[in-house]
């Protein structure tokens, strides 16, 4: 099976091909066409022309996106099979992502009908009479969406959906690890009635596809989810053109003495280990108040030890393989480093091929990489505290600022912590990994800037224009 590029309204081969494999078995799933620089230019030129000519009115964009949402649901079996194979995520992980993708597209459709500006009270200025002022929002033109492997369907929907809703054309460059889900999404949008001139799908590396996209002045907006290192390059290359960057994270959740231990475990276990911990907001550091530390630890370790890990195709598997053998090597080397420095593995701490067992560490040195760098694997480190302010200070003491959680029944303590935690999101009585697709989502500091969430992304993918009318 060969997955093609979509350029100028047609499916076509690229300048070369690359294999995509099942991340658990290693079985080759098919070949994926790789775009060359000339094809990148062809795609952007066609999108710019299509955006000027073929954008449907808002209600039709609503209809297209809501039809696409229905098609996602109707095709969930095929989508699930593709996603489990190419990503290594479990059946439960994939089922949740498919449901969320349908909801994201539905929300984008609804927001397409609500794009509006505001009145400007010009007559509030001295000497101004008989003059109206208002703003309108207009599409930026061509949006470039660069998406990661760890959300191969919903993150593309969070970028492509708002771009379409806002009246833009969009070029999608998915992660090279997970190109098949993105191709399925493009097919769904076309089958839902999206004009073919308004979307392009380009597979390939950052050097062969990403760099030419960044250099093309016809692209009006870049939305990227991925590493902070690449985010810096995009920001530098984009110049004055707007960007939305969702970058790395090192997320923590704080558990106060008055929290419900079982509720904490029920929420933190999946938040630490879903998608093999390859989520920017995964609970990597779990801060437990000393008064509740032992009980939460015992319950968490017991729950983790009961879980199945390994083959993501098997029902009931909590954690599947990491995206590559290289990543499994890295995660285990960091765990081994922490153990050598005096930490203990209360659960896990071992691997089988690309599968790293869900791992709970205690007694971790503050300088260990599992504590001070983003693990992006199924590893959670436990830290005890007695003073909430000091715990907040330690959570803040990283270059990143994506998300944090805090469990407490003391509303005052929770709100004060939320005010002090320098994060894009703070979730009280939820983990750092909590997300609802309609909410604004993004980070601060080295975690990037700008916001996802259909309503908020549409604002960023449109330009505000002031219009004044002198009727005197």
N, C-alpha and C positions, 0 to 999 in steps of 0.2 A: 504494500500500500504506500502511495506517495501523497503527501500533503503538499499542496501548491501554495504559491503566493496569490494574493488578490490585488491586482493593479489595474487601473483604468477600466474598472467594471468587468474584468475578466480574471478567471483563474489561469495561472501560467506557471511554468517551470522557472527555476532560478538559474544562476550561473554555476551552481554546484548543488550537492545534496549532503545531508548529514543524517545519521541514524538517530532514532529516539528509542530508548530501551525501557522495559519494565524495571522499575527501581528495586524490586525485590528479587525477581528471578533472573534479571539480566537479559531476558529474551528480547530480541529486536522487534519492536512494534511496527516499524515502517521507516520510510525515508521522508525527510522534510526538505523542501526546496529552500536554498539559501540565496538571498538577494544580493546583487552586486550594486555598486555605487550608481551606475547608470539607471538601474531599475528603481532605486530610491528616488532619484530625481524625476523619473517618469511618474512615479506614484504621487509625489507631492504636487507636480504640475497639474496632473489630472484632478486631484482633490481641490486645488485652488480654483480651477475652472468650474468644477462641479458645485462648489460652495457658492460661487457667484450666480449660478444658473438654476440649480435644481433643489434648493432647500424647500421642503414642504412647510406650509403654515403651521403654527403651534398645535392646533387640534389634530392635524394629521400626524405630527410627530408623537403626540400622545397616543394615538391609535397604533402606530408602528411599535412603540415601546411596550405597550400593554399586550399586543399580540406576541411580541418576543417573549414577554414574561410567561405567557401561557405555553408557548412552544418549549421553553426551558422545562416546565413541569411535565409536558407530554413526552419529552425525550429524556427524562431523568435516568432511565435504565441505561441507555447508551452513553450518556454523559458520565454516569457513575463508573461504568466499566473503563472508560477512557481515563478518567481522573485517577482512579485507584492505581491503574497500571503505570501511567507516566509520572505520577508524583510520589507513589508509595504511601499515600495517605489512606487511612482506614475507611471502611464502609461508613462508619458513623461520621467521621470527619467530612467525607464527601457528601453524604446526605444532607448534612447541615449547610454545606456550601451551596449546594444546588437550591435548597429552599431560600437561602439568603439572596442568591443571584436573581431568582424570580422576583423577590420582594424589591431588590434594588432597581431592577428595570421598571417595575410597576411604579415605584416612587419617582423615578426619572420622568416617566410619562406624565404623571400627575403634575410635577413641577413645570413641565413644558407649557402648561396652560396658565401658569401663574407668574410668568416673568414680567416684571413691571418696574418702573422707576418711581419717582416721588415728586410732589409739588415743591417748588422752591419759592418761599415768600419774598419775592423781589420788592413788593411794596412796603416791606419792613425797612428798607434802606431810605435814607433821606433823599427827597427830590424825585423818587421813582413813582410814577403814576401810570395807569393804563398799560401795564406790562405784565405778562404772565411768564413764569419760568417753570420748567419741569425737566426731569431727566428721563431718558429712555435707555434701555440696555440692548446692545447690538452684539452679535457674535464676533469673536476675534478672527475667525476665518478657518485656518487649519490648526487642529490640535494634534500634537504628537503624544501618544500614550505608551509609556515603557513600563512593563509590568513584571512582577517577580514570579518565581516558581511556587511560592508558598501559599498562594491563593490564585490558582490558575484560571478560575472562572469568575469569581466574584470581584476581585480587584480589577480585571479588565472591564467588567460591567460598571464598576464605580468610576471608571475613567471615560469609557466609550459612551455609556448611557447619558451622563450629563452633557458631554460634548454634542451629541445628537439633539438632546432636548433643547440646548441653547441655540441650535441652528448652525452649528459648525460642521465641517467635514473633519474626519479623524483618521489618522494612520496609527495602527496598533502594531507595536513591536513586542511580542511576548518573550518570556524567558526561554532560552534555548533548551532547558531541561523539560519544559512543559508546553510545547507548541500546539499540541493537538486540541486541548480544551479551548484555546483561543480561536483556532480555526472553526471549531464547532459553534462558538458564539457568533462569529462573523456569518456563518451559514444561517444561523437562526435569525439574525437581524435582516439579512437579505430575503429570507423566506417570509419574514413579517412585513415586507414591503419597503424597506429602506432603499432609496435610490442608490444603485450601485456606484454612482459617481461620488458618493459621500463617504466611502470607507475604503481603506486599503489595509492589507495584512502583509507585513514584511518579516520574514524569519531571517535570523542571522546574528552574528556576534556584535558586540559593541563597536568594534573597530570597523566592520564592514557595513553595518547598517546604522548603528547609533550615532557614530561620528558624522556621517553625511547628513543625517536628519538634523543634528545639532547645527551644522554649518549652513543649512538651507534657510535663507531669509524669508521664504514664503511661509514657514511655520510660525504661527502667531502665539502659541502657548505650548509649554511642555509640562506634562504631569508624569511624575516618576516615583516609583516605589522601589527601594533597593538600598544599597550600601551608602554610607555617608561619604566615602571616598568618591564614588561615581557621582553622587549628588553635588559635590563641590565642582566637579568638572562640568556638569550640566549648567550649574549656576554661572560659572565663569564664561562658558561658551554662549549662553543665551543672551548675555548682555542686558539690554534694557527690556527685552521681551519677558513677559511674566512667566513664572514657573510655580508649580506646586510640588514640593518635595517631601515625601514621607520616607525617612531614612532610618538609621539604626536606633536601637533602644537597649536599655538595661533596666528592665522593669522589676519593681518590688511591690510587695503587698505586706501591710502591717496588720498584725492581729493584737488588739488590746485585751486587757485582762477580763473585760466584761463580755467578750464575744462568745457566741455559741460555738463550741468546738466542732460539733458535727457539721454545722452549716459551713464552717470554714473549710473543712476537709472536702465536703461535697462539691464546693466551688473551686477550691485550689487544685485538686488533683487533675481534673481535665484542663484547667487553665495552665498547668505546668507541662503537661505531657501530650496534649492534642497536637496532631501534625508533627509528632516526634519532637516537640518543643521548638519547631522552626517557625515561630511567630514572633514578631517584634515586641509584642506586649506579653509574651509568656511570663509566668511567675518564675523568675530566675532566682530572686532573693526573697525569702519568706521570713519576716521579722515577727518573732513570737515573744509576747510579754512573759517574763519569767514565771509569773503566777499560773500561766496557762500552757507554758511550753511543753511540759511532759505529756499532758493529756493530748494536745494537738499532735505532737510528734508520734505518740503511740498509735493514734487513730489513723494518721496519714500513712505511716509505714505499713500498718496492717492492711489498709485499703490498697496501697500500691502493690504489695506482695500477692494480693489476690488476683491482680489483673493479668490478662494474657497480652503478650507482646510478640511481634514477629511478622507473620504473613498478613498483610493488610487486606487480602482477599477473603480472609476467614471472618465470619461474624463474631463480634465480641472482642476483637483485638483492639487494645487501647493505643498501642504505639507500634508503628511500622518502621521501615528503614529510613535512614537519613538519605538525603537527595543524592549523595555520592559517597564512594569509598573514602575519598580524600576528607570529606567532612566528618565521617565516622572516625577516621584516624585523629583528626584534630580534637574532636570532643573527648575521645578517650585519653588523649595525651594530657588535656587539661584536667580531667578527673584524676588521672594517675599523679599528676603534679600536686594536686591538692592533697591527695592521700599521703604522698611522700612528705609533705610539709606538716602532717599531723592531723589532717581531717579524717573522719571515719565515714564509711558508706553504710548508712542504715538500711538502704535498699539499693539494689542494682549494683552499679560499679563494674559492669562487665558488658561484653558485646559478642555478637555472632554475625560475622560479615558486616553488612551495613547497618544492622540493627543494634542499637545501643539500648540496653535495658533501662526502663524508667529508674532514675537514680536520685536518691535523697542523701545529701551530705550534711554532716554536722561538724562543728569545730573547725570551720574553714578559716584560714588566714585571710585577713582583709586584703592582702596583697596578691592572693591567688587569682589567676585569670578567670576562674569560674565566678569570682566575686566582682572583679573590676572591669571585665570585658564581656561583650555579648556572646554567650555560649552558642545560641541558636541550635540547641539540642535538648534532649529530655533529661535535664539536670536541674535540680532545685537545691539551693543551699539555705540551711536554717540558721538564723541569727537570733539570739535572745537579747532582750532589752528590758530595762526597768523605767527609763525616762523617755516619754514619747517625743519630746523635743529633740533629744539626741538621735533617736531613730529617724526622725524626719530629716535631720541634718545629714545623716549618712545616706539616706535614700537620695537626697539632692546632690550628694558629692560624687557626681559622675558627669562626663561631658554631655550626656543625653538627657532628654526631657520629654519622653513620649507619653507614658501613662503610669499611674500608680493606683493601688487599692488600699483601703483601710477598713477593718472590721471593728466596729464599736457600737455600743448602745448609748453612748454619751454623745448627743448631738453637738454639744458645744465643742467637745474634743475633735469630733470628725470635721466640723466646719473649719475650725482653726487650723487643723492639719491641711485641709484642702487649700486654704489661703496661703499656706507656707510652702507647700509642695510645688516646685516649679516644673510643672508638667502640662502637656496639652490637655490631658484628661485626668481627673481624680474621681474614683468611684468609691463611695461610702457603702459599706456592707456588700461590696462586690470586689472581684479581683482586678488587677491591672489589665487583664485580658478581656474585660467586659466591653461589648460593643453592640450597639443597635444601629442598623444601617441608615436610619434617617438622621442620626445625630452628627454634629460636626466632629471630624476626626483628623488629628494631626498633632505635630509636636512643636517643641521649642528647643533652643540651643542646637546641639549637633543632630537632633532628631528631625530637623527640617522646619518648614513653615508652609502656610497655606492649609486649606481644609478640604478633606473629602466629605461625603455625605451629599446626596443629590442636590438639595437646595443650595448648599454652601459652595459646592463645586461649580454649579451653574453661575453663581455670582462671579466666581473667579474666571470662568471661561467666557464671560461677556464683558464688553467695555461700556462704561457709563458715559452717556453723552448728554450734555446740557442743551436744551432748546429754549429759546426765549421768543416771545411774540409781543411786539409793540402794536397795540390796537388803538392807540390814541389818535 
